[in-house]
Structure formats: C-alpha cells, structure tokens
Amino acid sequence: MAFNFNKFTVKAQETIENAVEIAQNYNNQIVEPEHILAAKFALLIETFIKLLVISPNYDKFMEYRSINFAQKS
C-alpha cells in the first residue's frame, strides 16, 4: 500500500522516520506497530524534557541516549 508521506503532520513524519530507524537497528525488515509505539514514546519523552527543562544539559542527554540506543543494536 503506497501513501503520500507529505500528507502526514511533521510529528507523524518524525515518528515514522524514528520507527524505521528503530526497526533497522534491530535488523527488522518490516516496521511493526511496536516500532511506531517506541518511536512515539521516545518523541514524547524528548518533548517533555524540552518543555520541563529538567536538564540544562539536554544535548548531553540526547548524545548519551543515542550512544546507548546504538549499543543495543
């Protein structure tokens, strides 16, 4: 089933891109609902951290997160 990626909202596009990345990191050939849920959860957490300004070291947190995420694959 083909779809026009540009018809999605920006947040939905980010979620799908992250879901594809998560699936690829775990050597999955198909993006499953679990990948989309994980991607949506990750974006939600990032948004909360940005809004709440929990850490002045947000960039360091994101770097740490990406390193740990890459190590799991």
C-alpha positions as a Markdown table, in Angstrom:
| # | Residue | x | y | z |
|---|---|---|---|---|
| 1 | Met | 0.0 | 0.0 | 0.0 |
| 2 | Ala | 1.5 | 3.3 | -1.1 |
| 3 | Phe | 0.9 | 6.5 | 0.7 |
| 4 | Asn | 2.0 | 10.1 | 0.4 |
| 5 | Phe | 4.4 | 10.8 | 3.2 |
| 6 | Asn | 4.0 | 14.5 | 2.9 |
| 7 | Lys | 0.3 | 14.3 | 3.9 |
| 8 | Phe | 1.3 | 13.4 | 7.4 |
| 9 | Thr | 2.0 | 16.1 | 10.1 |
| 10 | Val | 5.6 | 16.9 | 10.9 |
| 11 | Lys | 5.3 | 15.0 | 14.2 |
| 12 | Ala | 3.9 | 11.9 | 12.4 |
| 13 | Gln | 6.7 | 12.1 | 9.9 |
| 14 | Glu | 9.3 | 12.2 | 12.7 |
| 15 | Thr | 7.6 | 9.3 | 14.4 |
| 16 | Ile | 7.6 | 7.2 | 11.2 |
| 17 | Glu | 11.3 | 8.1 | 10.5 |
| 18 | Asn | 12.2 | 7.1 | 14.0 |
| 19 | Ala | 10.2 | 3.9 | 13.8 |
| 20 | Val | 12.1 | 2.9 | 10.6 |
| 21 | Glu | 15.4 | 3.7 | 12.3 |
| 22 | Ile | 14.4 | 1.5 | 15.3 |
| 23 | Ala | 13.4 | -1.4 | 13.1 |
| 24 | Gln | 16.7 | -1.1 | 11.2 |
| 25 | Asn | 18.7 | -1.0 | 14.4 |
| 26 | Tyr | 17.2 | -4.4 | 15.4 |
| 27 | Asn | 17.6 | -5.8 | 11.9 |
| 28 | Asn | 13.9 | -5.9 | 11.2 |
| 29 | Gln | 12.8 | -5.7 | 7.6 |
| 30 | Ile | 9.2 | -4.6 | 8.5 |
| 31 | Val | 8.1 | -1.7 | 10.7 |
| 32 | Glu | 5.7 | -3.2 | 13.2 |
| 33 | Pro | 3.3 | -1.3 | 15.5 |
| 34 | Glu | 5.8 | -1.8 | 18.3 |
| 35 | His | 8.4 | 0.2 | 16.5 |
| 36 | Ile | 5.9 | 3.1 | 15.9 |
| 37 | Leu | 4.9 | 2.9 | 19.6 |
| 38 | Ala | 8.6 | 3.0 | 20.7 |
| 39 | Ala | 9.3 | 5.9 | 18.4 |
| 40 | Lys | 6.2 | 7.8 | 19.6 |
| 41 | Phe | 7.2 | 7.2 | 23.2 |
| 42 | Ala | 10.8 | 8.5 | 22.5 |
| 43 | Leu | 9.5 | 11.7 | 20.9 |
| 44 | Leu | 7.0 | 12.2 | 23.8 |
| 45 | Ile | 9.8 | 11.9 | 26.4 |
| 46 | Glu | 12.0 | 14.3 | 24.4 |
| 47 | Thr | 9.2 | 16.8 | 24.2 |
| 48 | Phe | 8.6 | 16.6 | 28.0 |
| 49 | Ile | 12.2 | 17.1 | 28.7 |
| 50 | Lys | 12.3 | 20.1 | 26.4 |
| 51 | Leu | 9.2 | 21.6 | 28.0 |
| 52 | Leu | 10.1 | 21.0 | 31.6 |
| 53 | Val | 13.7 | 22.0 | 31.1 |
| 54 | Ile | 14.7 | 19.3 | 33.6 |
| 55 | Ser | 18.3 | 19.2 | 32.5 |
| 56 | Pro | 20.3 | 22.2 | 31.3 |
| 57 | Asn | 22.5 | 19.5 | 29.6 |
| 58 | Tyr | 19.8 | 18.4 | 27.2 |
| 59 | Asp | 22.3 | 18.0 | 24.3 |
| 60 | Lys | 24.5 | 15.7 | 26.5 |
| 61 | Phe | 21.4 | 13.7 | 27.5 |
| 62 | Met | 20.5 | 13.2 | 23.8 |
| 63 | Glu | 24.0 | 12.2 | 23.0 |
| 64 | Tyr | 24.0 | 9.7 | 25.8 |
| 65 | Arg | 20.6 | 8.4 | 24.7 |
| 66 | Ser | 21.8 | 7.9 | 21.1 |
| 67 | Ile | 25.0 | 6.1 | 22.2 |
| 68 | Asn | 23.1 | 3.7 | 24.5 |
| 69 | Phe | 20.5 | 3.1 | 21.8 |
| 70 | Ala | 23.2 | 2.3 | 19.2 |
| 71 | Gln | 24.9 | -0.1 | 21.6 |
| 72 | Lys | 21.7 | -2.2 | 21.9 |
| 73 | Ser | 21.6 | -3.0 | 18.2 |
